[in-house]
Structures are given as structure tokens and as C-alpha cells.
Amino acid sequence: MQKSTPLITPVLIAGCIIILISFAVRASFGVFQIPVAQEFGWLRVEFSLALAIQNLAWGFGQPIFGAIAEKVGDRKAIILGALAYVFGLMMTAGSVTPLAHQIYSVPIGFGVAGMGFGVILAIVGRASSDENRSMSLAIATAAGSAGQVFGAPIAELLLAAMSWQSVFMVFSAAIILSLLALPMMKAPAASKAQLEESMGSVLNKAFRDPTFAMIFLGFFSCGYQLAFITAHFPAFVTEMCGPILPGGALYSIGITSTSVLGAVAISLIGLANIAGTLAAGWAGNRWSKKYLLAGIYTGRTLIAAVFIMMPMTPTSVIIFSVAMGSLWLATVPLTSGLVAHIYGLRYMGTLYGIVFFSHQLGSFLGVWLGGRMYDITGDYTAVWWVGIGVGAFSAIVHLPIKERRHEAIS
């Protein structure tokens, strides 16, 4: 009898450490929106464009780093990503113009790609057994959410003690330290059958398959919603939320201002998403991934619509953060698992990277449009409604997907 592979492996542990630190830094950038704009007197769109470019570079970099990992080795791809990440952070810390911030957002985006979902999930997927794969992908994704739990509050605490430039240097050191987990990251070699199948052959089958196109299109709204909220929600809450009353429940636990509430909201989204993502991984092993994804996008659409139609209060911010957080990255293990199931594991990193590019196109639009519309109208309402519309589209476009292995695609 063949011995089953354990769920918790050294590869999974290492992947979780790297993705946690990488995403803790990435998820904190919204906290810097107001400090950077105030220091230099920039319009909101200037910093927003830097974050939008970062997300777009992440999208471009994801299939590139996936291919690098599959051709020259996973660990080399991660090291290359870490070096790009640190270079971008350090150069940004010394930048004083919007153009410089926007230029150095490119290596930061490539760094997130090299240390992010495309590379890490492909390694974890190959190192997992069939029965554990969905849950392993969910655990690695949840680690990214754990980074979000700590990233924004830590950034807020550090900003109280030092300049935002110094915080970027601290984050650079954390990225380098995460590489200490690399010795544990060694996935099993590909099988003979997998090695015989060329990347071109797999890509050709995927590109001719309407299912791949629907997965690609469906992931757009996920990026739009997540990036917009990560980049703009702290500022949105700071400026638009009702007052936090002294003596109230939130005040008594240290949330004494709307700026603190904005950072805590991002943390709560990440915290709720840990449970939501693990639940998605568990469910993905039991039910149709496409219907689960359609349900998640429907839930996001309804939650966002209700939130934006109601007066914003500290209570509604907390409720929204927990509700949206429970569905936040739940799409990732299901989408990556769908790609692995249909097209196999050998080139999962490259194929998921291509799908993820759609996610990052949405991210670019969500972050940039948020800043642009704020400067034009003074609020974010129109951007929220665009996110609600694309969320409804994603719910619909997943329904015709055919969950069949790529060998059956002619």
C-alpha cells in the first residue's frame, strides 16, 4: 500500500513563511497613501498610480517568474524575486518625485511576483498529494492573509516611531530574512510523462480552450476589488467614516481614530480570510470549484453593494471587513486548483501566472481608478460600483467552465 503524503511538509512550511512576509509588506502600502501624499503635497492619483504600476508589474512578472522557476529552479526564481523586491523598496525610500515612485514600483511588483502565489503555489502543488493539494494550496494562500493581518498594523506602528522611508528599509531587511526558509523548499522532480510534454504544447491546448479564457476573464474582478480596497480603504475610512466615540467599545481597545480603524480594517480582512481561504480549500476537495467561485463572487458583489449604500460607521466598517475578508483570497486556491486539475502540474506556475495577469490588470485599474476618481469627484463611490459590476460578471462567467483534464481537450 502506498504511503500517503502528509499535509504539512517542509515545502509547505517554507512557502508559508516566504509568502507571509512578502504579503505583509505588500498589504501595508495603503497605509502610506496619506503620509507620502502629505509630505510631498501630491495629488492622491500620484501615489495611486505607483501602486497601480506595482500591481501591473506583478501581473507581467508572474508568468515570467513561473517560467523561470520551471526552467532554472524554484529557489533561484524566489531569490531573484527577493532581490528585485529589496531593490525597489530601497530606491523608493530615497525617491522624492511621483515619477521615481512609479518607476521603482516596477521592481517591487516583480519582487512580489517572484515571492508570490504563482511560484509558491506551483511548488506547493507539486509537493502535495492529490488528496491534500486543495488544502495545501489553501494553507499557503492563508499565509498570505496572515501577512495582511500583521502588515498594515505593523506599518502603522512603525510610522508612529520613524519616517515612512525608514519603514521601507525595515521591510527590505524582512524580505531578505525570509530567504532563510529556502533550504526547506525542495519539491519532487517532475515525472517522465510530465517532462516529455513541452510548455508550448500545454500552452497551445490552454489557449485553444474556452475554459481557460473564462478562468482568465473571471479573475479580473478579484484583482480589481482586492487592490482597490488594499490601496484605498485605509484612506477611505480615515476620511469618510463616522466618528469613533470616546468610551465606546472600539475606543476601549485602542482604536481611537479613523486612521487606526483603517489599518485595523485591512488586518481584519486578512484575519477573516484565513478562515475563509481554509474553508475554500476544504470545499474545493469536495465540490465543483467553478460553482464555489461563482458563489464567492456573488457574495462579494452583495457585500460591497450593501456596504456602499449604507452610512459608513465604525461598526459597518468592522462588519464589512470581516464579511469581505471571509471571501478575500478564497478564490486563489480554487482558481489555482482549477488550473492544476485541468492542465496538470508541470507548467502550473506559468499557466496560473498567465491567469493571474488578468487579476493584476484588474488590480491596476482598481488602484489607479480609485485615485483618479477621488481627485475628480472627491470620493470613491463610482469606483465601488464598477467593482460591484465586474464582480457580478465574474460570478456569471465561471458557470460555463468545463472542469475536465486537458488530455481531453482536442
C-alpha positions in Angstrom: 0.0 0.0 0.0 1.4 3.4 -1.0 2.1 5.7 1.9 0.1 8.9 1.7 2.0 12.2 1.7 1.4 14.3 4.9 -0.5 17.6 4.6 2.2 19.6 6.5 5.5 19.3 4.7 8.8 21.3 4.8 7.9 22.7 1.4 4.5 24.0 2.7 6.1 25.5 5.8 8.8 27.3 3.8 6.3 28.5 1.3 4.1 29.9 4.0 7.0 31.8 5.6 8.1 33.4 2.4 4.6 34.3 1.2 3.6 35.6 4.7 6.5 38.1 4.8 6.1 39.1 1.1 2.4 39.8 1.5 2.8 41.6 4.9 4.9 44.2 3.1 2.7 44.3 0.0 -0.6 44.7 2.0 0.8 47.6 4.0 1.2 50.1 1.1 -2.3 51.6 1.6 -1.2 52.8 5.0 1.4 55.0 3.3 -1.1 56.7 1.0 -1.7 59.8 3.2 1.8 60.2 4.8 3.5 60.2 1.4 0.9 62.5 -0.3 1.1 64.9 2.6 4.9 65.1 2.8 5.3 66.0 -0.9 1.9 67.7 -1.5 1.0 65.2 -4.2 -2.5 64.5 -5.6 -3.9 61.2 -4.5 -3.6 59.8 -8.0 0.2 60.1 -8.0 0.8 57.6 -5.2 -2.2 55.5 -6.5 -0.5 55.3 -9.9 2.7 54.0 -8.3 0.7 51.2 -6.6 -1.2 50.6 -9.8 2.1 50.2 -11.7 3.3 47.9 -9.0 0.3 45.6 -9.4 0.6 45.7 -13.2 4.4 44.7 -12.9 3.3 41.9 -10.6 1.0 40.7 -13.3 3.6 40.9 -16.0 6.1 39.2 -13.8 4.0 36.3 -12.6 4.2 34.2 -15.8 7.8 35.2 -16.3 8.8 34.0 -12.8 6.7 30.9 -13.2 8.6 30.0 -16.3 11.9 30.8 -14.7 11.1 28.5 -11.8 10.1 25.7 -14.2 13.2 26.1 -16.3 16.1 27.0 -13.9 14.7 26.2 -10.5 12.2 27.3 -7.9 14.7 28.7 -5.4 16.6 30.7 -7.9 13.3 32.3 -9.0 12.5 33.2 -5.4 15.9 34.7 -4.8 15.7 36.8 -7.9 12.3 38.0 -6.8 13.6 38.9 -3.3 16.5 40.9 -4.8 14.1 42.8 -7.1 11.7 43.5 -4.1 14.5 44.9 -1.9 16.0 47.0 -4.7 12.5 48.6 -5.4 11.9 49.3 -1.7 15.3 50.8 -1.1 15.2 53.0 -4.1 11.6 54.1 -3.3 12.7 55.1 0.2 15.1 57.6 -1.4 12.7 59.0 -4.0 11.1 62.4 -3.8 9.1 62.7 -7.1 6.0 60.9 -8.3 7.8 59.6 -11.4 10.6 58.0 -9.2 8.0 56.3 -7.0 6.2 55.0 -10.1 9.4 53.7 -11.8 10.6 51.9 -8.7 7.2 50.3 -8.3 8.2 48.1 -11.2 10.9 46.1 -9.4 8.7 45.9 -6.3 5.9 44.3 -8.5 8.4 41.9 -9.9 9.6 41.1 -6.4 6.0 40.2 -5.3 5.7 38.0 -8.4 8.9 36.1 -7.6 7.8 35.6 -4.0 4.1 35.3 -4.6 1.3 32.9 -5.5 2.5 31.9 -9.0 5.8 30.5 -7.9 4.9 29.3 -4.3 1.6 27.7 -5.1 3.2 25.8 -8.0 5.9 24.4 -5.7 3.4 23.5 -3.0 1.0 21.9 -5.6 3.8 19.7 -6.9 4.9 18.7 -3.4 1.3 17.7 -2.3 -0.6 14.5 -2.9 -3.8 14.6 -4.9 -5.9 14.3 -1.7 -4.1 17.1 0.1 -3.5 19.5 -2.8 -6.6 21.7 -2.5 -6.0 22.1 1.3 -2.2 22.7 0.8 -2.9 25.5 -1.7 -5.4 27.0 0.7 -2.9 26.9 3.6 -0.3 28.7 1.5 -2.8 31.2 0.4 -4.0 31.7 4.0 -0.4 32.5 4.9 -0.6 35.5 2.6 -3.7 36.6 4.5 -1.7 36.2 7.8 0.8 38.6 6.3 -2.1 41.0 5.7 -3.2 40.7 9.3 0.2 41.9 10.5 1.5 44.1 7.7 -0.8 47.1 7.9 -0.8 47.4 11.7 2.9 46.9 11.9 3.4 49.6 9.3 1.1 51.9 11.3 3.1 51.3 14.5 6.4 51.8 12.7 5.2 55.1 11.2 4.5 56.4 14.7 8.1 55.8 15.6 10.0 56.6 12.3 9.7 58.1 8.9 8.0 56.1 6.1 11.4 55.9 4.4 12.8 54.1 7.4 9.9 51.7 7.4 10.7 50.7 3.8 14.2 49.9 4.9 12.9 47.7 7.8 10.7 45.9 5.3 13.7 45.4 3.0 15.5 43.6 5.8 12.4 41.4 6.5 12.3 40.3 2.8 16.0 39.2 3.0 15.4 37.3 6.2 12.6 35.3 4.7 15.1 33.6 2.4 16.4 31.7 5.4 13.4 29.3 4.7 14.7 28.4 1.3 16.7 25.3 2.2 13.3 23.6 3.1 11.8 24.3 -0.3 12.5 21.3 -2.5 9.6 20.0 -4.5 9.7 16.5 -6.1 11.0 16.2 -9.6 8.6 16.1 -12.5 7.6 12.6 -13.8 8.8 11.3 -17.1 5.4 11.9 -18.7 5.4 15.5 -17.5 8.9 16.1 -18.7 8.1 14.8 -22.2 5.2 17.3 -22.5 6.6 20.7 -23.7 5.5 24.0 -22.4 4.4 25.0 -25.9 2.1 22.0 -26.2 0.4 22.7 -22.9 0.1 26.5 -23.6 -1.4 25.7 -27.0 -4.0 23.4 -25.5 -4.9 26.0 -22.9 -5.1 28.9 -25.3 -7.5 27.0 -27.6 -9.7 26.0 -24.7 -12.6 28.4 -24.0 -12.5 27.3 -20.3 -9.0 28.9 -20.0 -10.4 32.2 -21.4 -13.2 32.1 -18.9 -10.9 31.5 -16.0 -8.7 34.4 -17.2 -11.6 36.8 -17.6 -13.2 35.7 -14.3 -10.1 36.5 -12.3 -10.1 40.2 -13.4 -12.7 41.4 -10.8 -10.8 39.6 -8.0 -7.8 41.8 -8.7 -9.9 45.0 -9.1 -11.7 44.6 -5.8 -8.7 43.4 -3.7 -6.2 46.0 -5.0 -8.7 48.9 -4.7 -9.6 48.0 -1.1 -6.0 47.4 -0.1 -4.7 50.6 -1.5 -7.6 53.0 -0.8 -9.7 51.6 2.1 -7.5 52.9 4.9 -7.7 56.4 3.4 -11.4 55.9 2.6 -12.2 55.0 6.2 -9.9 57.8 7.6 -11.8 60.5 5.7 -15.4 59.2 5.3 -16.2 57.1 8.4 -18.3 58.5 11.2 -16.5 59.4 14.5 -15.1 56.9 17.0 -16.6 58.0 20.3 -14.6 58.1 23.5 -15.8 55.4 25.9 -17.1 53.2 23.1 -16.1 49.6 22.6 -13.6 50.4 19.8 -12.1 53.2 21.8 -11.6 51.0 24.8 -9.4 48.5 22.7 -7.1 51.2 21.3 -9.0 52.2 18.1 -9.1 55.9 18.9 -9.1 57.4 15.4 -10.4 56.6 11.9 -6.8 56.3 10.6 -6.2 53.5 13.1 -9.5 51.9 12.2 -8.5 51.9 8.5 -5.3 50.0 9.3 -7.2 47.6 11.6 -9.8 47.1 8.9 -7.1 45.7 6.5 -5.9 43.5 9.3 -9.4 42.2 10.0 -9.9 41.4 6.3 -6.7 39.3 6.4 -7.7 37.6 9.7 -11.2 36.7 8.4 -9.7 35.5 5.2 -7.5 32.9 6.9 -10.7 31.0 7.9 -12.4 31.8 4.6 -9.5 30.5 2.5 -9.0 27.3 4.5 -12.8 26.7 4.2 -12.5 27.2 0.4 -9.6 24.7 0.2 -11.6 22.1 2.2 -14.7 22.7 0.0 -12.6 22.6 -3.2 -11.7 19.0 -2.5 -15.4 18.1 -2.2 -17.4 20.2 -4.6 -17.2 21.8 -8.0 -14.6 24.6 -8.0 -16.4 26.6 -10.6 -19.6 26.8 -8.6 -17.7 27.7 -5.5 -16.0 30.5 -7.4 -19.3 31.8 -8.8 -20.7 31.8 -5.2 -17.8 33.7 -3.8 -18.0 36.4 -6.5 -21.8 36.7 -5.9 -21.1 37.1 -2.2 -18.5 39.8 -2.7 -20.9 41.7 -5.0 -23.7 41.7 -2.5 -21.5 42.6 0.4 -19.9 45.6 -1.4 -23.3 46.8 -2.6 -24.9 46.8 0.8 -21.8 48.5 2.4 -21.7 51.4 -0.1 -25.4 52.0 0.1 -25.4 52.3 3.9 -24.0 55.2 6.0 -20.4 54.4 7.0 -19.9 53.9 10.7 -17.1 52.2 12.7 -19.5 49.3 13.1 -20.3 49.0 9.4 -16.5 49.1 8.6 -15.8 46.2 11.0 -18.8 44.1 9.7 -17.7 44.8 6.1 -14.1 43.9 6.8 -15.0 40.5 8.3 -17.6 39.7 5.7 -15.4 40.7 2.7 -12.4 39.1 4.3 -14.0 35.7 4.6 -14.2 35.7 0.7 -11.0 37.8 0.1 -8.4 35.2 -1.2 -10.8 32.3 -1.2 -10.7 32.5 -5.0 -6.9 31.7 -5.1 -6.8 28.0 -4.0 -9.9 27.3 -6.1 -8.6 29.1 -9.2 -5.0 27.7 -9.0 -6.5 24.3 -8.2 -8.8 24.5 -11.2 -5.7 25.3 -13.4 -3.8 22.4 -11.9 -6.7 20.0 -12.3 -7.4 20.8 -15.9 -3.9 21.4 -17.3 -1.7 19.5 -15.0 1.1 20.4 -12.6 4.2 20.5 -14.8 3.6 24.1 -16.1 1.1 25.2 -13.4 3.3 28.1 -12.5 3.3 29.5 -16.0 -0.4 28.9 -16.7 -1.5 30.3 -13.3 0.8 33.2 -13.9 -1.0 34.0 -17.2 -4.4 33.7 -15.5 -3.0 35.9 -12.7 -2.1 38.6 -15.2 -5.8 39.2 -15.7 -6.1 39.6 -11.9 -3.3 42.2 -12.0 -4.9 44.1 -14.9 -7.9 44.4 -12.6 -5.6 45.5 -9.8 -4.0 48.2 -11.9 -7.4 49.5 -12.9 -8.8 49.4 -9.3 -5.9 51.2 -7.7 -5.4 53.8 -10.5 -9.1 54.5 -11.0 -9.6 54.9 -7.2 -7.0 57.7 -7.1 -8.2 59.3 -10.3 -11.8 59.4 -9.4 -11.0 60.6 -5.9 -9.2 63.6 -7.4 -12.0 64.3 -9.8 -15.1 63.8 -7.6 -13.7 63.9 -4.0 -14.9 60.4 -3.2 -14.7 56.7 -4.2 -18.4 55.9 -4.8 -18.2 55.4 -8.6 -15.2 53.1 -8.2 -17.0 50.9 -5.7 -19.9 50.5 -8.2 -17.5 49.5 -11.0 -16.2 46.8 -8.7 -19.7 45.6 -7.9 -20.4 45.3 -11.7 -17.2 43.4 -12.5 -17.9 41.1 -9.5 -21.3 40.2 -10.9 -19.7 39.5 -14.3 -17.1 37.1 -12.7 -19.9 35.2 -11.0 -21.6 34.6 -14.3 -18.6 33.8 -16.4 -17.5 30.9 -14.2 -20.7 29.0 -14.8 -19.9 27.6 -18.3 -16.4 26.4 -17.3 -15.8 22.7 -18.0 -13.8 21.0 -15.3 -12.1 18.3 -17.3 -8.4 17.4 -17.6 -6.5 18.8 -20.5 -5.8 15.4 -22.1 -9.5 15.5 -23.2 -9.1 18.8 -25.0 -8.7 18.3 -28.7 
